[in-house]
Amino acid sequence: MTKYKALALAAGAGFTVFWSCGFIGARWGTEYTSAFDLLAWRFLVAGAIAAVVLAVRRPRISRRDLVTQVWMAVLTQFVYLGLIFTGIDHGITAGVTALIGSLQPLVIATVAGPLLGETVSRRQWIGLFLGLAGVGLVVADDLSAGHVQPLLFLIPVAGLLGLVAGTCLDRLRKPATSSLDALAVQSLASAVLFTALAAATNELTVPREPAFYGAVFWLVLFATGGGWGLYLVNLKLSGATRISSLLYLVPPTTMLFAFLLFGETIGVLAVLGMLICAIAVILIRGREQVRCGDGGTPVAGPARTTGLARVHRGAASSEQPDRAAATTRRRNSAYVLRDPRPAVRCAGQPAPDE
């Protein structure tokens, strides 16, 4: 299990860094053109790369999974990125936008239990609210300096709901598409959507500044390939609540990058907020159960019903009588049910006694 925990840790850390790169690339690119033009160019380049990847790999994607990936592109990229950038264009600062985005873990946790079947413990709830407080400290200065009409804040909030809806859609439908193929399909769909949007609003241009195209490739390589790619990987390795909790680390990480690249200062409150966010993520992701590669439930996890063991089979699970449960329970009240059959474990995963 150490191998899988290390993989989940690396995927989470990489996601935080690369997702933060998207905000840096957005600031860089919008110095030369509009947000829609930047998004169109970003996904035109990403879509071209995606087309080559799909042509080489020729994956077999079912119609159901294809529809799922297109809707994921609409919700988590077109709606989320489009509305977040629109809010910034209307004067909402990046700090306030980051704070609104940090509400996603709370929204995810609220629906994770009844909708996704993911239990949120008391410790995780404490971490969720603690992370929100940490982010509030990080962007406290931006909150007090805004002169935007209150209704405009509904724009990034709507974008946040798009990301939440896309996350829940993936966890509900559990597509069998690999992370690479899913990212490629979503990039192609987003290229069509953002190019059509930029053309319809007369914002599609051909900027002459070479630095603009540097920002585009920055966004394609780090934000799309790294950020969105690892978002999909983390959805398979962890639950929606745990992957969403990493968004608490994005605002402070972005501030650190902005300090290194643009010379923006970091105040005492921001440093304190970063530490609180780190503690919150530790609370939320502590004792994490790493999921199998296809995103199903943990292997041989104990079911709540006495005498039943939950067995992983792909993206679904089945309950079978465990004859040893009664004997084990008599021996030790703090028992754990196990399924000794190697066929139900993930490929390469060691047996419980190994």
N, C-alpha and C positions, 0 to 999 in steps of 0.2 A: 504493500500500500504506500510505502515511502516514495516510490517512483511516481505514482499518480498524484500524490500530494505535492511533490516538487513540480510536476507538470502544471498543476492547477495554480500554484504560486507564481511560476514563471509567466503563465498566460495572463494572470491578473495584473502583475506588475507591468508587463508589456502593453496590455490594454490601456492602463492608466497613462503611461507615457505617450503612446501614439494617439490616443483620443485627445490629449492635451495639445498635441501638435496641430490638430485641426483648427483650434482657436488662433494659434500663432500664424498659420497659413492664411486664415481669413483676414486677419489684420494686415498681413503683408500684401495680399492680393487686392484687397479693396482700396488700397492707396492708389491704384491705377485704373480701376473700373468699378462697375456696380456689382452688387452681390449676385444677382441672377446671371450676369455675364460670367463671373468667376465660377459659379457652380456649373454652368453649361460647359465651359472649357474643361473644368476638372473632370466631369463625367464623360465628356467626349474622348479625352485621352484614356481614362479608365475603361470606358466601354470598348475602345479599340483593342486595348490589351486583353480585355475579357473575351472579345470575339476570337482572338488568336488562341487563348487558353481553351475555350470550348471546342474550337476546330481541331486542336491537337488531341485533347482528351476524349472528345466525343462521348460524353457521359450519357447514360440512359436515365433520363429524368421522367418520372411519371407525370401525367397531366395534373394530378392533384398536387404534387410537389411543385410543379412549374407555376401553378396558380398561387400557391403559398408564397413562393419566392417573389413573384411580381407584386403581390400585396405587401410583402415585407419591404420591398423597394418603395412602394407608395407611402407607407406609414413611417418607416424608420429613416428614410432618406429624403424623399420629396416633401412630405409634410413637415417632418422634424427640422431638417436643415433649411428648407425654404422659409418657414415661419420664424425660425431663430434668426436667420439673416435679415428677414424683413423687419423684425423688431429692432435689430441693431441699426438698420437703415433709418428707422423712424426716431432714433435718438435714445433708445434704451441702451445703457452701458453694458459692456461685456460682463462686469461684475454682477449686476442685477440679473442678467440673463443666466449666468452660471448659478446664481442662487435659486432661480426658478427651476433650472434643470436639476438641481440637487434634490428637489421634491420628489423625483421619480422613485427613489427607494421606498418612501413612505406610501406612495400610491400603489407600487408593486406589492408591498407587504400587505396592504389592505385587501387586495384582490387575490393574493397568492393562495390563501387558505381555501376559500370557497370555490375559486375558479380553477386554480392550478393544482390543488391538493398538496401544496408545500406548506408545512407547518412553520409558523414564525414563533420562536420561543420568546420568553420574557427578556432574556439576555439580548436577543437580537433587537427587540423593540427599544430597549434602552440604548443600544448602539445606534439605531436609526435616528432617534431624537437627539442623541449626543452629536452625531455627525451633522445634523441640520444646524445645531447650535454652532458647531465649529465653522461651517461654511458661512453662517451669518456673521461671525467675527471677521472672516477673511474679506468679505465684501461690504463691511459696515460703512466705509467711507463712500462707496458708490451709492449705497442706499440713501444716504443723507444729502447727496449732491444732485439728485435727479430733478429735472423740471419737465417731466413727460406727463401727458394726460393719463389718468388712471386706467381708462379703457384700453389704452394701447398695450398694457401689460397682458391683456388677454391673448395677444398674438403669440408670444413665446409660450404661454401656458397651453395654448392649442397645439403648438409644436411638441411640447412635453407629452401631451396626451397621445400624440401620434407615435412617439417612441415607446410609450407604455403599451399601447395597443399592439404594436408590432412585436414587442417582447412576449406579450401574452399569447399572441397568435402562434408564434414559433413553439412555445412550450405546450400549447394545446394540440396543435396538429403534428408536432414532432416529425418534420420531414426527414426522409432518409438521405437527402442530398448531402454530399460532403460539403465542408465549409468553403473550400476553394470554388467548387461549382456554384454554390449558393451565392457567393460574393460576385462571381462572374455574371450570373443571371441578373442579380440586383443592379450591378453596375450598368449593364446594357439597358435595362428598363429605366434607370435614372437618367442615363444619357438622353434617351428619347424625351422623357418628361421635362427635364430642365432646359434642353435645347428648344423645345416647343414653347416653353414658358418665356424664355428670354427673347425668342423671335416674336412672340405675340405681344410682348410689352416693349418692343423696339429697343431692347437693351443688348442684343447680340452684336458684338463688334469684333474687330481684329486689332487688339492693342499692339502698339509698336514698341513698347518698352520691354527689353529683354528680361528685366527683373520680374515682370508679370508672369512670364512663362516659368521662371524659377519657382514662383509661388504655386503655380499650377502643378508642377511636378512634385513639389513638396507635399501638397495636399493628396495627390494621387498615391505617392509612395508611402507616406507616413499615416495620413488620416484615413484614406480609403483602404489601402492594402493592409496597413498595420492596425489602425483603430477599428474599422468595421470588420476586418477579417478576424481579429482576436475577440471582438464582441460575439461573433457567431461561435467561435471555438469555446469561449467561456460559457455560453448558453448550453453547450453540450456537456461540459465538465461540471458545471455547478447549477444550482437553482436560480430562478429569476431574481429572487431577493438578494442573493449574494453577489451576483454580477452587477446588479443595480447599485449595491452599496459602494462599489468602486468609484462611482461617479462623485462621491464625496471627496475623493482625492484629486479630482480633475481641476477644480478652481485653484487650490494651492500649488499644484504642479504647474499649471499655466502661469501663475504669478512668478514662479521661480524661473521659468523659461523667459518670460518677459523681462525679468530683471537681468538675466544673462545676455539676452539678445538686443533689448531695446533700452536697457538702463533704468527701467521702472523700479522705484524704491519699494521695499517691503517693510511695513510698519510692525510695531510690537503686537498689535491685535492680530495681524495676519499670521505671524509666527505662532502665536498661541492657538489660533484657529487650525493651523496645520497639524499641530500636536494633537489637538482634540479629534480631528478627522482621522488621524492615524489610529488613535485608541478606539474610535468608533468602528473602524473597519476590522480591527482585531476582534472586537466583541461580536460583530455580525458574522465574520467568517471563521470564528473559532470552532474547533471540533467539526470541521467541515467534512461531509461525506462526498467523496469524489464519485461522479457518475461514470457509467460505462461510456465508451466512445460514441455510441449512437444516441446519447442523451436520455436513456431510460433511467429507471429508478435504481438505487444502489443494489448490488448483488446480495441476495440472501439477507436482506434487512428484515428485522423482526416485525411481524404484523401485530396490530393491536389486539386481534382476536386470539384468545388463549388456544394453544394447540395448533396454530397455523403459522407456516413460514412463508414469507413473500419471496417468490422466485422471479428473477429477472429473465425476460425472454424478449430480446429486441427492445422495442419502445413500449411494450406492454408488460404487465405482471400478472401472475396467476397465484392463487392461494391453494396450497395442498396440505393435507394432514401431516403433521410431524409427530410420528409415533414416539420419538425420543423426548418430546416436549414435557410430558408428564413426569418422566423419570428425572430429567434435568431440573425441573422445577422443585421436586422433592429434595434434591441434593443441595440446591442453592437457590434462594429466593431471587437473587439478582442474576438471572440466567439470560443467555443469549441463544437464540435459535440459529442453527446453521444448516445449510444444505450441502452435504459432502460431494455432490455430483459435480465433476469438473465441467460438464457441458453447459451449465448455466452461468458460468463465470465469463468475464470479459477475456478476450484473447491476451495471453501473457500475464494475467493477474495471478499472483501467488495464492495458494490455498490459505485458509485462515490460520493454520498451525505452522505455516512456513515462516 
